[in-house]
Amino acid sequence: MDEKGCIRKFLFLSKRYLWKDLRVKLVASEESHCGEGVLFIKKKSGNSSSASETFSYASLHPYSSFVANFEVFGKMYGEKDALHEINKELFLEKMKEWGVEVEGLPKEE
């Protein structure tokens, strides 16, 4: 990830997505069996957010969405899904720094 976008790698495929072409949505742990994380969805014209967009959405739409879980503190590297985990605080800090809108954030007062 950088200020322009991110690269999704899957098996031997690699694709670069620009932030302007993606929706970034927080998914709470109670909405997912995978725990808390973020869902990246390729934008479509006229497309709006849906409550059904959870991590299961990504498995049903593998060519237009992907996920990353937030770190679970205390979990050892290499345990279940550790390769796909990112630091939540650092991720949110970078999204703010790069001007990327993150859906599902609590409103700042």
LINBELKA-V623618 format. One record per residue. N is the residue number from 1. RES is the residue in one small letter. OMEGA is omega in radians with two decimals (none if undefined). Layout:
# LINBELKA-V623618
n:res:omega
N:RES:OMEGA
N:RES:OMEGA
This chain:
# LINBELKA-V623618
n:res:omega
1:m:3.03
2:d:-3.06
3:e:-3.12
4:k:-3.10
5:g:-3.13
6:c:3.10
7:i:3.08
8:r:3.10
9:k:3.11
10:f:-3.06
11:l:-3.13
12:f:-3.14
13:l:3.10
14:s:-3.14
15:k:3.10
16:r:3.08
17:y:3.04
18:l:-3.14
19:w:-3.11
20:k:-3.13
21:d:-3.09
22:l:2.88
23:r:-3.13
24:v:-3.01
25:k:3.04
26:l:3.08
27:v:-3.12
28:a:-3.09
29:s:-3.14
30:e:3.10
31:e:-3.02
32:s:3.03
33:h:-3.09
34:c:-3.07
35:g:-3.09
36:e:3.13
37:g:-3.08
38:v:3.13
39:l:3.10
40:f:-3.09
41:i:3.09
42:k:-3.11
43:k:3.01
44:k:-3.14
45:s:3.12
46:g:-3.10
47:n:3.08
48:s:-3.10
49:s:3.11
50:s:3.11
51:a:-3.11
52:s:-3.13
53:e:3.07
54:t:-3.14
55:f:3.10
56:s:3.11
57:y:-3.11
58:a:3.14
59:s:3.10
60:l:-3.12
61:h:-3.02
62:p:-3.13
63:y:-3.13
64:s:3.13
65:s:3.07
66:f:-3.03
67:v:2.95
68:a:3.11
69:n:3.02
70:f:-3.13
71:e:3.00
72:v:-3.07
73:f:-3.10
74:g:3.11
75:k:3.14
76:m:3.09
77:y:3.13
78:g:3.06
79:e:3.01
80:k:3.03
81:d:-3.08
82:a:-3.13
83:l:-3.09
84:h:-3.09
85:e:3.09
86:i:3.12
87:n:-3.05
88:k:-3.09
89:e:3.13
90:l:3.13
91:f:-3.11
92:l:3.08
93:e:-3.13
94:k:3.11
95:m:3.12
96:k:-3.14
97:e:-3.08
98:w:3.10
99:g:3.14
100:v:3.12
101:e:3.11
102:v:3.13
103:e:3.06
104:g:3.07
105:l:3.05
106:p:3.14
107:k:3.09
108:e:-3.14
109:e:none
